[in-house]
Amino acid sequence: MTLVVVPVRYPLTAHSKATLQRALEVAEEHDAELTVLHVNLYQDGGRVGRMELKRAVEREFGALPDARFVVRAGFLVEETILEEVAAERADFVVIGQKQAGRWRRMLRSLVDDPDIETYLREKLDCTVVTATAAS
């Protein structure tokens, strides 16, 4: 089955909601399952549980029967997301415009001309969809 992974912040921000909305559209277009991912940063001390994340998302979007909610811990959000996308063998990853900028900065330290979509496609063999910001 096709899988879409969407990383979000908790509590859900306007950007996270817009990104999640786009991920739901991609999942529907491709009859895909959805993994909603949140990363607890070790250095921030915040600990969001899977059920808290699920309740927050379902408050905004209603019940999502083909969705899985995952909370991972890590030092770097982008690295933890990449690890999850690779482990899940996702077909799509939906990221927000803000996240795309952070990934570009991270990649810039590794390569001269960071093109996130090409980089992720080559490294993970998935399609990257960038959601537009919420108005």
C-alpha positions as CSV (number, residue, x, y, z in Angstrom):
1,M,0.0,0.0,0.0
2,T,1.1,3.6,-0.7
3,L,2.3,5.5,2.3
4,V,2.4,9.3,3.0
5,V,4.4,10.6,5.9
6,V,3.7,14.1,7.3
7,P,5.8,15.6,10.1
8,V,4.0,18.1,12.3
9,R,4.6,20.3,15.3
10,Y,2.7,19.8,18.6
11,P,0.7,21.7,19.5
12,L,-0.5,22.0,16.0
13,T,0.5,25.3,14.4
14,A,-1.3,27.0,11.5
15,H,1.6,25.7,9.3
16,S,1.3,22.2,10.6
17,K,-2.5,22.3,9.9
18,A,-1.9,23.4,6.4
19,T,0.8,20.7,5.9
20,L,-1.5,18.1,7.3
21,Q,-4.4,19.2,5.1
22,R,-2.1,18.8,2.0
23,A,-1.0,15.4,3.3
24,L,-4.6,14.3,3.6
25,E,-5.2,15.4,0.0
26,V,-2.2,13.5,-1.2
27,A,-3.3,10.4,0.7
28,E,-6.7,10.6,-0.8
29,E,-5.4,11.2,-4.3
30,H,-3.3,8.0,-4.0
31,D,-5.5,5.9,-1.8
32,A,-2.7,5.9,0.7
33,E,-2.2,5.3,4.4
34,L,-1.0,8.3,6.4
35,T,1.7,8.5,9.1
36,V,1.5,11.6,11.2
37,L,4.9,12.2,12.7
38,H,6.0,14.4,15.6
39,V,9.6,14.7,16.8
40,N,10.2,15.3,20.5
41,L,13.6,17.1,20.7
42,Y,15.8,15.7,23.5
43,Q,17.2,19.2,24.2
44,D,13.7,20.8,24.6
45,G,12.5,18.4,27.3
46,G,9.0,18.4,25.8
47,R,7.3,15.0,25.7
48,V,4.2,14.6,23.6
49,G,2.6,11.3,23.6
50,R,1.1,9.5,20.6
51,M,-2.4,9.7,21.9
52,E,-2.1,13.5,22.6
53,L,-1.0,13.9,19.0
54,K,-3.8,11.7,17.7
55,R,-6.4,13.6,19.7
56,A,-5.1,17.0,18.5
57,V,-5.2,16.0,14.9
58,E,-8.6,14.4,15.1
59,R,-10.0,17.5,16.8
60,E,-9.0,19.5,13.7
61,F,-9.7,16.9,11.0
62,G,-12.1,14.3,12.4
63,A,-11.4,10.6,12.6
64,L,-8.7,9.4,10.3
65,P,-9.2,5.6,9.9
66,D,-6.1,5.1,7.6
67,A,-3.8,7.1,9.8
68,R,-1.0,6.1,12.1
69,F,0.4,8.5,14.7
70,V,4.1,8.3,15.6
71,V,6.2,10.2,18.1
72,R,10.0,9.9,17.8
73,A,12.7,11.4,19.9
74,G,15.8,13.0,18.4
75,F,18.4,15.8,18.5
76,L,17.7,17.1,15.0
77,V,14.1,17.2,13.6
78,E,15.1,16.9,10.0
79,E,17.4,13.9,10.6
80,T,14.7,12.1,12.7
81,I,12.2,12.7,9.9
82,L,14.6,11.3,7.3
83,E,15.1,8.2,9.4
84,E,11.4,7.7,9.8
85,V,10.7,8.2,6.1
86,A,13.4,5.7,5.3
87,A,12.3,3.2,7.9
88,E,8.7,3.4,6.7
89,R,9.7,3.2,3.1
90,A,7.3,6.1,2.4
91,D,6.2,6.9,-1.1
92,F,5.5,10.5,-0.3
93,V,6.6,13.0,2.4
94,V,4.7,16.2,2.8
95,I,6.6,19.1,4.4
96,G,5.7,22.7,5.0
97,Q,7.4,25.6,3.4
98,K,9.1,26.5,6.7
99,Q,10.5,23.0,7.0
100,A,11.7,23.1,3.4
101,G,13.8,26.2,4.3
102,R,15.3,24.4,7.4
103,W,16.2,21.4,5.3
104,R,17.8,23.6,2.6
105,R,20.0,25.2,5.3
106,M,20.9,21.8,6.6
107,L,21.8,20.5,3.1
108,R,23.7,23.6,2.3
109,S,26.2,22.6,4.9
110,L,26.7,19.3,3.0
111,V,26.4,20.2,-0.6
112,D,26.7,23.4,-2.7
113,D,23.2,23.6,-4.3
114,P,20.7,22.0,-2.0
115,D,17.6,20.8,-3.9
116,I,15.6,19.1,-1.2
117,E,13.3,17.2,-3.5
118,T,16.1,15.8,-5.6
119,Y,18.2,15.0,-2.5
120,L,15.3,13.1,-0.8
121,R,14.3,11.4,-4.0
122,E,17.8,10.1,-4.5
123,K,18.4,9.1,-0.9
124,L,14.9,7.8,0.0
125,D,13.2,7.1,-3.3
126,C,10.1,9.0,-2.4
127,T,8.2,12.0,-3.7
128,V,8.4,15.2,-1.7
129,V,5.4,17.5,-1.6
130,T,5.8,21.0,-0.2
131,A,2.6,22.4,1.3
132,T,2.0,26.1,0.9
133,A,1.7,28.2,4.1
134,A,-1.6,28.8,5.7
135,S,-3.1,32.2,5.1
